[in-house]
Amino acid sequence: MSLIRYNPWSLFDQLNRELSNPLVNVDTDDDSNMAVARWAPAVDIQESDDAFTLLADVPGVNPDEIEVSMDNGVLTIKGERKSEKETEKDNYKRVERQYGLFYRRFTLPDTANAEEIEAHAENGVLKITIPKQEVARSRKIEVKH
């Protein structure tokens, strides 16, 4: 049996490295090295009485290029943006290209119903609806004698 030294600050060090580095590592599906995320979509999260709603801005991303998955209480959104805009006028030509992977992860509360999650993309906004599970209500139980 080998001993492993516990470093309570390792998670803070990792968080600091990730916040300091604008490029975020993204696992690829194959056995190759890591891919690099070039941008991260802005995300709004709303909570209502019966669901959580996550709105992610993904302009220029084909909905077929977005992967949403749920594993062990963690919702993962990843995909790739490929867009090219070309403008040609009198005596010049302008081409703008935007390429890059994105990757976001969210830890969901225990009240989230992972089996009923739905995702829809429309007009550059990805909307993920995560229904809440019914939680047993607390009640007072009478002790009989």
Buried (B, 14 or more C-beta within 10 A) or exposed (E): EEEEEEEEEEEEEEEEEEEEEEEBEBEEEEEEEEBEBBBBBEBEEEEEEEBBEBBBEBEEBEEEBBEBEBEEEEBBBBBBBEEEEEEEEEEEEEEEEBEBBBBBEBEBEEEBBBEEBEBEBEEEBBEBBBBBEEEEEEEEEEEEE
